[in-house]
Amino acid sequence: MSDTVLDIRNLTVGLPTDADRPLAIDDVSLVLGRREILCIVGESGSGKSMLSRAIMGLLPPRVRAVHGEILFKDRNLLAATSEQVRLVRGREISMIFQEPMTALNPLMTIGAQIDEAIRIHTPMDAHSRANRVVEILASVHLPEPQIIRRSYPHQLSGGQRQRAMIAMALSLGPSILIADEPTTALDVTTQAQILGLIKEVQAARDMSVIFITHDFGVVADMADRVAVMQLGKVVETGSAHEVLGRARHPYTQSLVAAVPRMAPRPMKTGTQAPVILAANRVHKTYVTQSSIFRRNGRVVHAVKDASFSVRKGETLGLVGESGSGKSTLARCMCRLVRADSGEAMLDRIDIQALSRKQMRPMHKRVQMVFQDPYGSLNPRLTVADLIAEGPIVHGTSRQEALKKAYSLLELVGLDARAGGRFPHEFSGGQRQRIALARALAVEPEVLIADEPVSALDVSVQAQILKLLADTRDRLGLTMLFVTHDLRVASQVCDTVAVMRNGEIVESGATESVFTSPQHPYTVALMAAVPGQAWHREALAPGGGLRHDPR
C-alpha cells in the first residue's frame, strides 16, 4: 500500500519463562496509514505498550521478538542494527510515554533534554538549537517558553510535563508519533487540552499517530481506526465508526459496556435522612518550603471556607481538577489533616476539635480508601493481617478479626484463600478490593473514597464502582467520593460539590448539576469529558454510533 507508513506482520514477542504467559505479543498484524490516527485499546496486560516498545526497539531485558516483521520505509526494524534503529528512533518515529515524571530526567532542565535529541540527530549549532527549543515549546502552547526551557520537570504541572514530552517527541519532525496512555492520570480539562494538541500537531505536520488507551471515550474523540487487544492478540479491528457502534467481539463489547456514561443518578425522593457528615467553613493553608529555586515559601490556600453536608446513606461527590483541594478537604473530614479553621462534623461532633485520644474511637466510624492501594497497604503483612489490623486495634481478638478478614475478602469478590498472600501478588483492581475490605473491617458509618478508580482499566473500574455501590446499599454506608472524572461521579453520587482553587463553586443533586450546570467552571468541566457525542448516541433510542466522530 502506497499510503502505508508502518506495516506490522505476524509479530510475536516472547516473555521470560517465569512470566504469567509465554507471549506478550501473539501473531499481531497491523497497518498504519499515512496521516491516520490508529487507536490501540485494551486492558492492562493486553500487550499494547509492549507493541509500542517493539516498534521503538525498547523492549525490556529478557523480552524479545521471536517472529515477524515491523516494516518502516521498506526496512524491517527487527532485523536492523542497533545503530540503524537509533537513527530511526526519535527522528522518524517518536514516542510520548504515559508518566512524564519518570520519563523525564529530573536532573536536567526541559530545554536541555530537548536540546540533547536535536544535538544528537542534527548538525545545528547551539544558538540555532536554543531557538528551536523555544519554538517547539511555544508550538505545544506552553506559557513563557523561555522560562519553561530553564525549568526542571518537578517545577511543572502534570499537564505542562506532558506538553514538554510532546515537544520533545516533535522536536525532530517525526513521521510517526506513538502516544502511550498520555492522558490517563490527567483531569478532564487537561486531558481535553492534550488530546486537542495531539490532533492539532498531527494535522499540521501530516503525521501518523498510534494512540494507546483503555478509554473508549478518548477513542471516540481521536480515532480513525481502532485495534482491540486482549492477552497479546488483536481480537478486532475496524474504523472507529464500526468498532464503537457495532462491536463484534465479546471482549470489545464488554469494554464498551464498561465505559461510564454521562447518565446522572436520579434525585432521591421521600423522607430525608439526617445529616451525618458536614463541613462548616473548613479552611486549610500550606506554606511551601523555600529552596534554591524559590527564595521564600509561599502560602497556598488548599481549601477556602468549604461547606457541605451528606445525609445518612447518601453519596456526595467532590469533583474538580487536580489541585482543586478536594483530597485535602476529604482528609480534613476524617482528621488525617488538621484544618486551620472551621468544623468537620461527624454526627454532630466536630472531630477537628478532638484530642488525639478522643479521636481514636472516631476513626472506627469513618474510614478512607486511597487512590493508590499499593502505597497504602503494608507490603510486609499478609492480606488477612492487613484487614484484621483495624479490628484488633479497636479491641477485637486476633482470632475473631482474622475470621472477619476472610469473610470480608469474599464480600469484596476475592477468594478467602487470598488472605495468606502479600499485596504485591495482586493486580491493581484486586488491591483496591483489599483496601476496601480493610476499610470495612471496623464497620464504619462513613466511607471516604479518594480517587479509588482513577488508575484502573475501564472494566476493572466498572467492577469496583459496582462493588462500592453494592456495599453502600448492603451496609447502609454514607460515602464521600472524590474524583476528577465526571462520568464516574454521575454513576455513583447522589449529590455533587464542584471544587475550584479550594472553593466549592457549585453543589446540588447530581441530576440537577449535570443536566443544568450554573457555574462557568462546571460547564467547562462538562464540556471537557471525552466521547460525549458517542455517549449521547449510545444512550439514544436504538443505541450505536451513527456518525464518524471525526
KARAHU-V46461 format. One record per helix or strand. SS is the DSSP state (A for helix, B for strand). FROM is the first residue (numbers start at 1). LEN is the number of residues. Records with the same first field share a line. If there is no record, write none. Layout:
SS: FROM-LEN + FROM-LEN
This chain:
B: 4-11 + 23-11 + 37-5 + 64-9 + 75-2 + 89-1 + 93-4 + 109-1 + 152-1 + 176-5 + 208-6 + 225-6 + 233-7 + 275-13 + 299-13 + 315-5 + 341-6 + 349-2 + 366-4 + 382-1 + 422-1 + 446-5 + 478-6 + 495-6 + 503-7
A: 48-9 + 82-7 + 100-4 + 110-12 + 126-14 + 145-5 + 153-3 + 158-13 + 188-18 + 216-7 + 240-6 + 250-9 + 326-8 + 351-3 + 356-8 + 373-4 + 383-11 + 398-14 + 416-5 + 423-3 + 428-13 + 458-18 + 486-7 + 510-6 + 520-8 + 532-8
